[in-house]
């Protein structure tokens, strides 16, 4: 005889069911993702991980994920534009004007 808890769990969990709820907009998702990433970064630093190791690992993880999603050609093209963006200060957090 089936346990009533099993039947209740089956009623609640259906893999093909879709739940509709509002997702945060892109800006809010970026804010959330950045905060989670910065918290993890701080945790790694507190564990003694070198910031250069963290940075290169983060870049590797990002590029690996993007290549899997978009392919090597598209990511390579995006990477070509990174030099100019870096030189224009897009990634400089604490800018000083001379």
N, C-alpha and C positions, 0 to 999 in steps of 0.2 A: 504494500500500500504506500502511495506517495505521501511524503511529508507535506503538510499544508504550507510550510515555509518554502519548499521547493516550488510549489504552484504559484505562490505569491511572487517569488523572485522571477519566475518565468513570465508572469503578467507584467512586471515592471521592466524587464530587460528584453527588448527585441532589437536585434542588430539592424534590422531594416527600417526601424523607426527613425524619423528625422525630427529633431526638436528645433523649433524656431525661436530664436532669441536674438536681440539686436547685438551685432558685433561692433566693437569700437571702430571709429573711422581710422583711416590710415595714419593720421597724425597722432592719435591717441595710442594706436598700436606701436608706433615708433617710440613714443614716450615710455610706454610700459616695457618694451623690449630693451631700450637703453638702460632703464633703471635696473632691470633684472641682470643685465650684462655687467653694469658697473658694480652691483652688489657682489656678483660672482668674482669679478676682478679684485675687489677689495678683500674678499675671502682668500683668494689665491695669494695675494701679496702678504696677508697675515700669516699664511702657511709657509712663507719664505720663498715663493716662486719669484724669479727674477722678472722685472717688467718687460725686458726684451724677449724673454721666452714666452711670456703671456701674449705679447703683441704678435710675434711671428706665428704662434699657435692659433690665435684668433683669425689672422689673415688666412692661414691655411684652411681652417674650418670654413670660413666664409666662401673662399674660392672653390673649395671642394663641393660645397652644397650648391653653389651657383652653377658650376659645371654640370653637376648631376641634373639640375633643373633645366638649364638653358643651353647646355652644350659648350664645347671648348671654343668654337669660333666666336660665338656671341660674347662669351666672357672675356676672351682675348681682346676683342674690340673694345669692350668696356674698360679693360685694364689699360689699354693704350691711352685713354683719356685721363687716367688717374694722375699722371705726372703734372699736367697743367693745373688740375684741381688742387693738388698739394701745393704747388708753387704759388697759386693765387690765394692761399691761406684758408681754403675751405675747411681744412681739418685742424687748424690752429685754434685752440680753445682760448688761450690767454694772449691775445694780440696786443702788441705795443706799437704805437705809431711813432715814427721817427720824423 
